[in-house]
Protein backbone atom coordinates (compact mmCIF):
# COMPACT_ATOMS: atom_id res chain seq x y z
CA UNK A 1 0.00 0.00 0.00
CA UNK A 2 1.33 3.39 -1.00
CA UNK A 3 0.39 6.85 0.26
CA UNK A 4 -1.22 9.63 -1.74
CA UNK A 5 0.67 12.88 -1.33
CA UNK A 6 0.01 15.01 -4.43
CA UNK A 7 -2.92 17.44 -4.37
CA UNK A 8 -3.89 16.45 -7.92
CA UNK A 9 -4.36 12.83 -6.78
CA UNK A 10 -6.61 13.93 -3.92
CA UNK A 11 -8.70 16.07 -6.29
CA UNK A 12 -9.01 13.20 -8.76
CA UNK A 13 -10.21 10.86 -6.01
CA UNK A 14 -12.73 13.49 -4.88
CA UNK A 15 -14.33 13.24 -8.31
CA UNK A 16 -14.85 9.50 -7.93
CA UNK A 17 -17.35 7.45 -5.95
CA UNK A 18 -18.01 8.21 -2.28
CA UNK A 19 -19.08 6.02 0.63
CA UNK A 20 -20.32 7.90 3.72
CA UNK A 21 -19.78 6.53 7.21
CA UNK A 22 -20.17 8.25 10.62
CA UNK A 23 -16.42 8.62 11.22
CA UNK A 24 -15.22 9.28 7.68
CA UNK A 25 -16.03 9.54 4.01
CA UNK A 26 -14.23 7.09 1.72
CA UNK A 27 -13.54 8.43 -1.76
CA UNK A 28 -12.63 5.88 -4.44
CA UNK A 29 -11.06 6.33 -7.83
CA UNK A 30 -10.19 3.63 -10.34
CA UNK A 31 -6.88 4.58 -11.99
CA UNK A 32 -7.16 1.90 -14.66
CA UNK A 33 -3.76 0.33 -14.03
CA UNK A 34 -2.48 -2.60 -11.98
CA UNK A 35 -0.16 -0.67 -9.65
CA UNK A 36 -0.64 -1.11 -5.88
CA UNK A 37 -3.50 0.67 -4.16
CA UNK A 38 -2.75 4.13 -2.79
CA UNK A 39 -4.36 5.65 0.30
CA UNK A 40 -4.59 9.28 1.37
CA UNK A 41 -5.92 10.94 4.51
CA UNK A 42 -7.36 14.40 4.95
CA UNK A 43 -9.17 16.22 7.73
CA UNK A 44 -10.61 19.71 7.29
CA UNK A 45 -10.45 22.55 9.79
CA UNK A 46 -14.18 22.09 10.41
CA UNK A 47 -13.26 19.08 12.53
CA UNK A 48 -11.38 21.16 15.08
CA UNK A 49 -7.99 22.50 15.98
CA UNK A 50 -4.69 20.95 14.88
CA UNK A 51 -4.57 18.55 17.81
CA UNK A 52 -8.02 17.13 17.06
CA UNK A 53 -7.35 16.90 13.32
CA UNK A 54 -4.10 15.02 13.94
CA UNK A 55 -5.85 12.63 16.33
CA UNK A 56 -8.49 11.87 13.69
CA UNK A 57 -5.80 11.36 11.04
CA UNK A 58 -3.81 9.03 13.30
CA UNK A 59 -6.89 6.96 14.11
CA UNK A 60 -7.76 6.58 10.43
CA UNK A 61 -4.19 5.63 9.50
CA UNK A 62 -4.18 2.98 12.22
CA UNK A 63 -7.51 1.54 11.04
CA UNK A 64 -6.15 1.16 7.51
CA UNK A 65 -2.87 -0.30 8.79
CA UNK A 66 -4.64 -2.85 11.00
CA UNK A 67 -6.99 -3.88 8.20
CA UNK A 68 -3.97 -5.44 6.44
CA UNK A 69 -5.11 -3.67 3.27
CA UNK A 70 -6.88 -6.91 2.30
CA UNK A 71 -9.89 -5.11 0.87
CA UNK A 72 -7.84 -2.56 -1.07
CA UNK A 73 -7.86 -3.33 -4.77
CA UNK A 74 -4.84 -2.65 -6.94
CA UNK A 75 -5.26 0.14 -9.44
CA UNK A 76 -7.41 2.24 -7.12
CA UNK A 77 -6.88 5.36 -5.05
CA UNK A 78 -8.63 5.66 -1.68
CA UNK A 79 -8.99 8.90 0.28
CA UNK A 80 -10.37 8.90 3.81
CA UNK A 81 -11.85 12.26 4.79
CA UNK A 82 -12.02 12.38 8.57
CA UNK A 83 -15.07 13.57 10.47
CA UNK A 84 -15.29 14.76 14.06
CA UNK A 85 -17.20 11.59 15.03
CA UNK A 86 -14.01 9.59 14.42
CA UNK A 87 -12.78 10.82 17.82
CA UNK A 88 -15.84 9.48 19.63
CA UNK A 89 -16.24 6.14 17.87
CA UNK A 90 -14.37 3.08 19.07
CA UNK A 91 -11.60 1.49 17.02
CA UNK A 92 -13.80 -1.57 16.54
CA UNK A 93 -16.61 0.54 15.09
CA UNK A 94 -14.23 2.47 12.81
CA UNK A 95 -12.65 -0.78 11.63
CA UNK A 96 -16.06 -2.31 10.92
CA UNK A 97 -17.17 0.81 9.05
CA UNK A 98 -13.96 0.76 7.01
CA UNK A 99 -14.43 -2.92 6.10
CA UNK A 100 -18.05 -2.29 5.14
CA UNK A 101 -17.10 0.76 3.09
CA UNK A 102 -14.53 -1.30 1.16
CA UNK A 103 -17.05 -4.07 0.55
CA UNK A 104 -19.63 -1.57 -0.72
CA UNK A 105 -19.31 -1.18 -4.50
CA UNK A 106 -20.64 2.27 -5.39
CA UNK A 107 -20.80 1.38 -9.10
CA UNK A 108 -23.76 -0.90 -8.32
CA UNK A 109 -25.77 2.06 -7.01
CA UNK A 110 -25.81 3.84 -10.36
Secondary structure as the mmCIF struct_conf table of DSSP 4:
data_model
#
loop_
_struct_conf.conf_type_id
_struct_conf.id
_struct_conf.beg_label_comp_id
_struct_conf.beg_label_asym_id
_struct_conf.beg_label_seq_id
_struct_conf.end_label_comp_id
_struct_conf.end_label_asym_id
_struct_conf.end_label_seq_id
STRN STRN1 UNK A 2 UNK A 3
HELX_RH_AL_P HELX_RH_AL_P1 UNK A 7 UNK A 14
TURN_TY1_P TURN_TY1_P1 UNK A 15 UNK A 15
BEND BEND1 UNK A 16 UNK A 16
STRN STRN2 UNK A 17 UNK A 20
BEND BEND2 UNK A 22 UNK A 23
STRN STRN3 UNK A 24 UNK A 30
BEND BEND3 UNK A 32 UNK A 33
BEND BEND4 UNK A 35 UNK A 35
HELX_LH_PP_P HELX_LH_PP_P1 UNK A 36 UNK A 37
STRN STRN4 UNK A 38 UNK A 43
TURN_TY1_P TURN_TY1_P2 UNK A 45 UNK A 46
BEND BEND5 UNK A 47 UNK A 47
BEND BEND6 UNK A 49 UNK A 49
HELX_RH_AL_P HELX_RH_AL_P2 UNK A 50 UNK A 66
TURN_TY1_P TURN_TY1_P3 UNK A 67 UNK A 71
HELX_LH_PP_P HELX_LH_PP_P2 UNK A 72 UNK A 73
TURN_TY1_P TURN_TY1_P4 UNK A 74 UNK A 75
STRN STRN5 UNK A 76 UNK A 82
HELX_RH_3T_P HELX_RH_3T_P1 UNK A 84 UNK A 87
TURN_TY1_P TURN_TY1_P5 UNK A 88 UNK A 88
BEND BEND7 UNK A 89 UNK A 89
HELX_RH_AL_P HELX_RH_AL_P3 UNK A 91 UNK A 103
HELX_RH_3T_P HELX_RH_3T_P2 UNK A 106 UNK A 109
#
